[in-house]
Amino acid sequence: MRIIYILLIWWHVLYVQYEFKYVGAFSLRKNDLLDGEDVKENLEAPKTGLLKVCKSCKSVQCVPQIQCPAHVRMAQHEKPQICDLPAGKFGYCCKTGQNHTAGHKKARAVFQTILPLDVIEDARKNFKHLMHGVAQIPVTRGHPDFTHGIMFHSSPKDDFHNFALSNSAFELVIASQVFGKKEQVPLDDLITNNVPVEFSKTPLAQHCQSMPVCRGTLKYRTLDGTCNNPLSHRLHWGAAGQPMERLLPPAYEDGIWTPRAHSKDGTPLLSARDISRTLFADVHRPHPKYNLLIMQFAQLLAHDVSQSASVRLDENGGLVQCCSPDGRSILPPEKSHFACLPIPVSANDEFYSAFGVRCLNLVRLSLVPSADCQLSYGKQRNKVTHFLDASPIYGSNEESARELRTFRGGRLQMFNDFGRDMLPLTRDKSACGSEEPGSTCFKSGDGRTNQIISLITLHIVFAREHNRIASILAKLNPSASDEWLYQETRRIVIAEIQHITYSEFLPALIGPQQVKRFRLIPRQKGYSNEYNIDVNPAITNEFSGAAFRMGHSSVVGKFHIHDEIINIPDVMFNPSRMRKREFYDDMLQTLYTQPMQEVDSSITHGISRFLFRGHSPFGLDLAAINIQRGRDQGIRCYNDYLQVMGAPKLKSFDKFPRDVGEKLSHVYRTPDDIDLWVGGLLERAVEDGIVGITFAEIIADQFARFKHGDRYFYEYDNKVNPGAFNPAQLQEVRKASISRLLCDNADHLTLHSVPLAGFVRADFPGNTIVRCDDPKLPSVNLNAWRL
């Protein structure tokens, strides 16, 4: 058996190598000769393409290796049992779940469980020192840094709360750093949270988060995401304000919060800007199959499940500056804020040198206290709910949700623009960065709505969809209350988004093989039984900080609307063009006709040189920001994620094509230094998908968490979901499609037809263009909701 096990591992390594762009070209063939006993025991088991069918798991689930990350820290003889997965792949019978270490590992007994008072005192002194002497450099309106700050825009009340919460987290982190240094805690124990020292019985306990209160079983999911998991100690899982989780332990150099700044050989890592300008050219590579709509839908989903917040200067939301005025230099340490992580720019930079820019501002993400009130590494805060719950439309708390409602007929507020329903206008001019008279700025459940005009377009689609459904439900149920109409409509819209995501979006993005392996395929009838009470639905740092930033490579530099060409930087936080009568319909048509860019090593200059340029001749570099942000978040190197998927680590740059390998060797000392976001973009797309295998696995894992860890997911019955759809309603939800949504919510001034496959280019062979009244484009029949 041991020989067979080793052979299975060997064959799997070769198979995984085949999935990568630059590592081998090896294909396995299925072996139909199985042992008689194996055939009998595994009659219904899928074939792996290995030497024989694997034995079934007992009492635990068979999962892809990336969902059993503890295996990378196990000795070969400790590895979990191999098991079969759909799509001809195999995984592990996983006992450790999402944990980083094996469950049998014991905590170090040498630590006392309560934090010593001398550590607390030293931590307070250190924190007080950090908060003084910081340079306060004003950021002028129209400057790229000012516009970038709008991405983290909050209300004054939220700014005050976020500042206090962030400071609380930093006090705990500093205490963890002091303790780790004094006690000489091994790095491995710090990064795996294997130091059971509590803050609960110390003065620092005031900074710990309290558990939400849930009253009874709720039919509808809460707006802030609390009370989803039914276990009392997990009521906070997936809620707004909770920390991001991790696939692998963080790469903090001190195990707590110091960002990865050194190569494997100990030398400093190269500037993120130098890596960006060396590796990511602006090359026009239109995708042969997929359109801009899939790129824009991806951004809407990203905003649904993640919003980080940068550290602020004060409780009024003041912006931290890490560069001297106009970016001429990096501020000296004595004037720099403790959260500064600026991006150095070389004097010979072919773009920024023309403007004398030597520093791109970047401030580290704010943290959140751990819910278990225990010594821990820094955990980044997610301001919105971690669930796929349409929070960009409804908000992530009761207050913002109420501001968007009319409280009549269950409807959302809209702005009547000469007979057309648009998003309501906001009085908060800071939301767009312009205070010019007559400027337009829209309001929704998410503060990033005005970031780009194509995003506003989808926001309008879903806001109109809510009101369309609410109006129909009101006619079907004339005695229904406003609250019932609002909640029931919200439940339907969330279900439509979830169904479109899993039935149309994910298969295109990560390929059908990954959708099968991670059990993400929607059922055609009946209820799903995939809910797992032990799955934490929280987003991972790897997903938010790297894999789902793949969309930045798919962005085009220009929108083509009839004979007009619109540069993307001109419509960022500048949505006034949406007021033109036919523009909304025209933009929808552009989204489904214009191809997205391929996800690869090409980034448009619109976001690598002119991002958020405002009135400035230059902007920020989003590629450099992504690289630096990954280091801020403690994301490990690309090689480590090959390992967790079961692939061998790359030993040299020779595994890449010659030109790519040469470029990589100029910006990294070893393959172990390659940033995850960089390595992921260099992979060839998976079969019938858009991203490479590493990003595909990280994204698949995340959407598995969204499905398997969300009690209110649309496919679950009332044994799991307190607000489950009845069978007839669920079958109607399954008719939802992105094309139907466009038809139902267009102005029909210029848009009368859509492609049957909405995320596929309209000119792609076999993608039929149908009129909006074509029976091939079914509608959700809301009669199933008649009371």
N, C-alpha and C positions, 0 to 999 in steps of 0.2 A: 504493500500500500504506500509506503514511503517513496518508493521509486515512481509510482504512478503520480503521487502528489507533486514530486519535483518536476516530472514531465509536464504536468498540467501548468505549473508556474512558468516553465520554459516556453511552452506554446503560447501562453497568454502574453508574455513579454513580447514575443514576436508579433502577435496580433495587434497589441497596443502601438507598437512601433509603426505599423502600417497606417494607423490613424493620423500620424503626424506628418506634416509637410516635408520636413527635412531629415527624417530618420527612417531610412530603409524603404523598401517597396516590396512588401511580402504579403501574400494573401493565403489564407488558410482554406482548405477544402473540408467539407463535412465528412465524417467517417460513419458510414451506415452500419458497420459491423459492431454490434453491441453485445455484451454478455447477456445470456438469457435471463439471469436474475435481475440485472439492471433494467432490462426491458420491462419485466414484470413490475418492478418497484417504481419505475419512472415512466409508466405508460403515457401519461399526459405531459411529461416534462419536455420543454423545448430543448432542441439540440444546441450545444455550444460550439460545435465545430472542432472540439478537442478530441482526445483519444477515446473517451467514453462519456456517457451522460453522468453528471454528478449526482450524488445522493441529496435528497431533499433535506432542508433545514428542519430541526426539531425544536419547537417552542420559541424560536426566534425567526426574524424575517431575513430573506435573501435580498441584499441591497448592493448597488454598485459600490466599488471600493472607496470612492470619494465620500460616501455617506457613512463610512466606518473609519474615520481618520486615525483612530488609535492604532491601526495596523502598522503605520509607519514607525511606531515607537516600540514595536514588538520584535523579539527575536524570531528567526525563521520557524522554529518549532512551536512558537506561540501563536502563529498566524491563524486567523479563523478558518473554519471549514469552507472550502470552495463550493459554490452552488450555481445552478443555472438561472439565467435571466432571459427575458424575451429578446428577440432580435439576434439570436445566435451569440450571445455574450455570456460571461459568467461574473459572479460577484462573490460576496462573503456572507456567511451566516453570522450576522453581527450581534454580539452581546453588549457591546459598549455604546451603541447608538452614536450620537453626535459628539460624545466626549472625546477629548484629545488623548486621554491615557486609559489604559486598561482598568477595568473596575476594581481589580484586586489590589491595585497599587495602594500602599498605606501612606498616610501622611507622616511627615517627619515629627517624631515625638519630642524633639529637643526644644520646640518652641512653646512658650507659655501661650495660653489661648487669648489672654487679654493684653492689649497693647500697653507697654510700660509708659508711665507718666513722663519720663525724661524724653522719650521719643515724641510724645505729643507736644511738649514744650519746644523742642528743637524744630519740629515741623511748623509750629505757629510762627516762630522767629523767621524761618526760611520763607514762609509764605508772605509775611509782612514785608520782608526785604524785597521780594519780587514785585510787589505792588507799588513801589515807590521809584521815583526818578525816571519814569518812562517819558520819552519825548512825545508831545502832543502836537502832531503835524496835521493841520486841517486838509481835508480832501475836497477839492473844488468840484462843483457840479459840472458834469460833462467830461470829467477825467475818467479813464478806464477803471481805475480803482473804485471810484464812486459808483459807477454802474455795476461793477462786480459785487459791491456791497448790497445792492438791491436784491441780489439772489438770496440773501439771508434776511430780507426785510421782515420785520415783525411790528406789531402794534407797540405803543409805549408800555402798556401793561405787560406784554410778553417780554419786551426788552428787559424790564426790571426783574421779572421772574427768572429769565434765562441767565442773567448776569449772576444772580444769587445762587442759582443751581450750579452753574459752572464753577463758581468760586468754592462751593461746598465740595464738589468733586475734586478740585485741585488740592484742597487741604488734605483730603483723604489720600490722594496720590502721592503728595509730598511726604506724608506720614509713612506711606508704604516704602518710598525711596529711602527715607532715613532708617527705618527698621531693617530693610534689606541690606543696607550698607553696614550698619552696626553689628548685625548678627551674621554677616557674611553668608546670606542665604544663597544657595546655588541658583544660578540663572534658570535652570530647568524647572525648579520648584516654583519660581516666580511666574514664568510664562504659562504654566499649566494650572495656576491657581491652587497650588498644593501647599499653601501656607495657612493653616487654620487659625489665624489670629483675628480676633473680632474687635470691632469698634463699638459694639453695642453697649458696653458698660463703661464707656469713657466719655469725656466731654464732646468727643467727635461724633457721638451717636446722633446729635441734632442734625447732622448733615446727611444721614442715611434716608433713603426713600421709604415712605410708608406704603403699606399694602392697600389697594383700593377696596372699597366696600361694595359688595354686590347684594342687592336685595331680591332674593328669589330667582326663579328661572325667567330669563328675558326672551320674549318671542323674537324681538329684533336686535341685531347687533348694536352695541353702543357706538356712539360717534367717536369716542376716544380709543376704542379697541380694547377696553378693559372687560373683564368678566367673560372672556371667550372660553378659555380652558376651565372646565368645571371644578378642578381641584383648588382648594382654598389657597395653597401656597404658590399657585401659578396663575392667579387672576390677572397679574400684570403682564403676562406673556403677550407680546405683539402690540402692546398699547403704545400710544403716542408718548414720547418722552423717554421710552425705555432704550437701553443700549443696543448697539449692533453686536451680533455674535461673530464667531469666527469658525472657518473650516479648519485652520491650523493655528497653533499658538502664535502670538505676535512676534515680530522681529525687532522689538525694542532692544537697543543695545544694553540697557541696564535692566531689562526684564520688566520695567514699569511704564516708562513713557518716552525715554530718549529715542529719537527717530533713528532709523537705519541710515548711517552716513558714511560707513566704511566698507571697502571691498573685502572679499574673503581673505586677501593677503594683508589686510590692515591699512592699506592706503585709502585716502578719501575717495568717495564716489564722485564721478564727474557731475557737473551741473546738469540739472534736468533740461535746461534750455539748450546746452550743447548736444545732448542726446537727441532732443527734438529736431534741431536743425540738421543734424547729420543723418538721421534715419527716416524722417517723415517729410518727404517732398510733396508738392502739390501736383498730383498727376490725375488727370481726368479719366476715371475708369467706371463708366456707368454700368450698373448691374444688368446683366442680360435678361433677368426675369423679374426682379422685385422693384416696386416703386417707392416714392417718397412717403406714401401713406404708412407703410410699415415702419419706417424710421420715425415718423411723427407719433405714431401710436406707441412706439417703444418709449419715447420721452414722456408721454402722458402716464404710462405705467410706472416709469421711474419716479415721477413726481407723486404717484399714488402711494408708493411704498417707502420712499426715502426722502428726507430733507435734513441735511446736516446744518450745523450752525458754527460759524467761526467765532473764536474768542473776541469779545468786544472790550473796548477801552474803559467803558464805564456803564453804569446802570441805565443811561440814556441811549445806549446802542451806538456810541461813538466808535468810529472805525480805527483799528490799530494800523499804524504805518511802520513798516520795517525798512523802508527806503527813504533817502533824502528827497526833498521836493524834485519832481520831474524824473525821479528814478536815476539820479546821477551817481549814487553810491549806496551801499548797504550801511545802515546806521551802525555806529560803534556799539559794542556790548553794553557800555554804561548808559546808553540812551535807548537801547532796544527793549521792547516788551518781551516778557518771558515766553510768549506764545509765537514769537516771530520765527518763520522758516522761509526767508526770502530766497528767490532764485537768482543766483549770480548770472550776469550776462557778460560774455567775453568782449574785449575791446575790438576784436576783429569780426564781430557778428555782422553778417552781410546785410541784415535788415536794421536792427536796433542801433547799430553804431552811427547811422545817419542822424539819429535824434539824440545822441549822447547818453542813451539809456544803458546803465550797467547793473540795474537791479529791477527785478519784477517782484512786486509785493505779494506775499502769501502768508496768511495767518493760520495757525493750527486750528483744527476743529475743537469745539468745546466738548467737554466730557460730562458724564452723568454718574452720580454715586451708584454703587452696586446695590441691588435690592437686598442682598444677603448681609449687608453691613459688615463685610469681611475684607481684610487686606487683599488688594487686587491690583492688577495692572490697569492703566487708563482705558476706559471704554467710551467710544464715541457715541454721542447722543443722537437719536433719530427723533425729529420734532413731530413727524406725522405717524399715523398708524402703520404697522408693518404688514397689514393685510391688504389684499386686493379688494378694497371696499369703496372705490370711487371717491376717496377723500378729496381729490382736486375739485370735484363738483360740490360736495357737501361740507367739507371742512373736517378737521380732526378734533373738534371740541364743540360743546353745546353752544358756546357764545358765538363762534363764527357761523355755525349752522343756522342759528336764529336770525342772524343778520342777513342771511340769503333767502329767507322764506317770506312769503306774502301772508301766510296764515289764513289763506282762503283757497279752498279746493285743493289743498295739498301742493300748491304750485310754488315754484321758485320765482324770485324777482327777476324781471327782464327789463331792458331798456327798449322802448318802442321807438325805433329809428325810422320814421316815415312808413309805418306799417310793417316793418321787419323787426322781429325779436332778436335783440343782441344782448350780450352780457350786460348787467347793470354797470353804470359808471361809478367809479370810486372817487370819493372826495380826498383821499390820501394821495396827493400828487407825488409823494416820495416813492410810490409804487412803480412809477415809470421814470423817475428822475428828471422830470420836466415840469416847470411851473409856468410855462408859456400859456397865455390866454388862448382858449379854444383847443388845447391839446386834449387828446382822448386817452383815457386810461381805464381799463376794465377791471371788474372785481369778480372773484370766484372763491372757491374754497381753498385756493392755494395762492400764496403771494408771488409765485413765479409765472403766473399766467401770461403776463405781457412780455415775457422774455423774447418771444419771436412770434411773428404774425401767424405762422402755420400752426403753432400750438393753440393760439386763441381760436383758430378755426375749429379745432376738435373740441375745445371747451364749449363752443356754441352748439355744436352737434349734440353733445350729451346734455347740456342744460335744456335745449329744446326737446330732446327725447324725454326728459323727465316730465316736462309740462304737457307734452303730447299724451303720454301714458296717463298722467293724473287727470287730464280732461276726459279721456275715454272712461276711466274707472269711475269718475264722478257721474257720468251719464248712465253707466250700468248700475250704479249704486247711489241713487239720489239722496238717500238718508245717511250715507257714510260721513263720518266726521273728517275735519281737515287733518287731524293727526293720523287717522287710519290711511287716508289717501296719500299723505306724504310718506309715511313709513312703508306702505305697501309698494308705492312707486319706487322708492329708493331701493327696496329689496329686489325689485324686478330689474332696475338699471344695473345694480351691482352684478346680478346674475348674468345679464347680457354681456357685460364686460368680461366676466370670468369665462363665459362660454366662448366668446370670440377669441380670448387669449389662448385658451387650451385647444380649441378646434382649428383655428386659422393661423394665429400669430406664432405660437411656439413651434409647430411642425416646420414652418418656413424658416424660423430663426435657427433652431438647433438641429433640425433634421428629424425625420420620422424614427430613425433608429434610437436616438436618445429619448424621444417621447415615449417609446415602448419600454425601454429599459428602466426608466424612472417612474413608470406607472402613471403617466400623465394623460393618457388618451381618454377623452370623455366617453361615457357610455351612450349607446344609441337609444336605449330604453332602460327603465328601471332605475334603481338607486345605486350609488357607489358605496362600497364598504371600506374605503381606504383611510378613514379617519384614525389617527393614532394620538392618543392622549399624551404620549411622551415626546411628541415632536414639537419643538419650540419654533414657531413660525417666523421668528425675528430674522431680519435681513442680515447677511454676513458682510463683513468688511470687504472680503474678496469680491462679492457681487457688486456692492455699491461703489467701491473704490477702484475697480478694475474691469471685471467682466462686462457689466452692463454699461460701462463707458465705451463699449465697442461702437455704439451709435455715433460717436464723434467722428469716426472714420467714414461713416455712411452719409454725412452731411454734404450737400452740394453747396457750391459757393454762390449760386444764383438761382432764383426762381424764374421760370419761363411762363409768363401769363400772356397768352396770345402773342402779340408782337412786342410786348414789353419785357425787359429783363430787369429784375430787381435784385440788387446785391444784398445778401443776407445781413451784413452789418447795418444796413440802412433801415431794416425793419425789426431790429432788436430793441425792445422797450420803446417802440415807436409804432403803436397800432392804429394810428389815425387813418391809414389807408382802408381799413376795414369799413369805414363809414361810406365808402363809394358804393353805389347801389348794387352793381353786379359783381363786386370784388369777391364776396363770400362764395358764391357759386363758382366763380373762376378759380378761386384758390382750391376748392374741393377737386375740381377737374385736374388742376396741376398736380395735386397730390397723388391721384391715381394714374396719371399718364406719364409724368416725368420720372425717369429711373433714379433710384437712390444710387449712391456710390458704393462700390464694393468695399467690404470690410477688410482692410489690408493696411499696408504701411504708408498709405497716402492720406494726407490731411489737407483740406482746403485752406489756403491762406486767409480765408474769411474768418477762421477761428484760430489759426496758428500765428497770425500777425495782427489781425484787426478786431479780435474779440472785444466787445464792449467799448469800442473806440470813442463813442460819443462825439464830442467836438474835437477830439485829438487826432493828429495825423497817424497815430499808431494805436494799437490796442494790446491786449494780452495774448499769450500763447497758451491755448487750452491743452495742447499736447504736453507741454512742460508742466503745466499745473497738474495734469493727471499723474505724471510721474512723481512729482514732488508730493502730491496728496497721498499717493500710495505709501511713500516713506513716512509721512506724517501718521498714517493709520497703522503703521507697523505691519504692513502686508509683506509676506515673505517673498523670496525670489522665485522666479518662474520655475526653476528646476525643482523646487520643493513641491509644486503642484503637479508636475509630471509624476513625481514619486507617489503622491497620495492617490493618483489615479491608477497606479500599478505599472507605470512606464519607467524605464531606466533614465537616470539623470544624464544630461548632455555633458560630455567630458571635454569637448573642444568646440571651437567655432567652425571647424571643418565640417560639422554635420549640417551646416547651412550652405546654400548656394554660395559660390565664391564671392560675388559682389556684396551679398548681405553679410557673410561672415567677416569680410574685411572691414565693413562699416562697424559691425558690432565690436570687433577687436580694437577699434579706435576709441570707443566710448566706454567699454567695460574691460576690466582686467581679466576676469574669468567668466565662464558661463554661469557660475553660481551668483553672479552679480546682476544678471539680467532682471529688470523689473517685470513684474507679472503683466502689467498692461502692455508693455513693449513685446514681450514674448508671445502673448496671446494674439496680437495683431499680425505677427509674422507667420502664423500657421495657415495652411490651406484650409478652405472651408470644408466642413464635413459634407458627406454625400447628401444632396438635395437640401442643403442648409446654407446659412449665410456666414456663420462664424466658424472658427477652428475648433478642434476637439476640446482644448482646455477650457475655453470660454463656454463651449456648449455644455460641458459637464458642470461647471460652476453655476451656470444659469439654470440647468435642469434641476440641480440640487435645490436651488432657491425656490423654484416654482413647485417643487415637490413639497417643500416646507409650507408654502402658501396653501397648498391643497390639503395635505395630510395633517397639518397642524391647525386648521381653521374649522372649528365646529360648525360655523354658519355657511360653509361652502355650499354652493347651490345644488350639488348632486346628492347631498346626504338626506336620509329620511329622518322622521321625528324621533327615532331612538337616539340620534346624535344631535340633530339640529332642532332646537325648540321652535324655530320658525320655518320648518321645512315646507317646500311646495308639495301640493298633492300631485299624484301621478299625471293628471291631465295638464296641470300648470307646468310641470317640469318638461313635458313633451313640447309644449309651446315655446318655452325658453330655448329649447334646442334648435328652434328655427332661426334664432337671432344670427345675423351676419353683419360684417362691417359694411357691405354694400347696401343692405337694407337700411341700415342706420343713416347712410348718406342720403338715400332717396327720401326717407321719411322726414328728414330735417333740412333739406335744401330749400332755397327760395324758389327754385324752378324758373328762374329768369333765363339762365343759360344752361343749367344742368337738367337734363331730361333722361339721361341714360347713364348706366354705370357698368363696369366690368363685373361679370359674375363672380370671379375670384378677386375680391377687392384689394388685396395686398399685392397682386400680380399686375405687372405692366399691362395697360390696356391693349398694347400692340403685340403682346406675347402670343405666339401661335397657340390656338386652342382656347384662349381666354375670350369667351363670348361677351360682346357688348349687348346688354339688354335694357329695354325701357323700364322705367320704375314701376309700371303696372304689369310687367310680364309675370305670369304665374311661375316661371322658373326662379323667381326671387320671392320666396314665401315670407309672409308676415307673421308675427306673433299674434295669435288670436286671443285678445284679452277677455273674451266671453268666459274663459275658464276662471276668471276672478269675480264673476257675478255672485253676489251673496245670496 
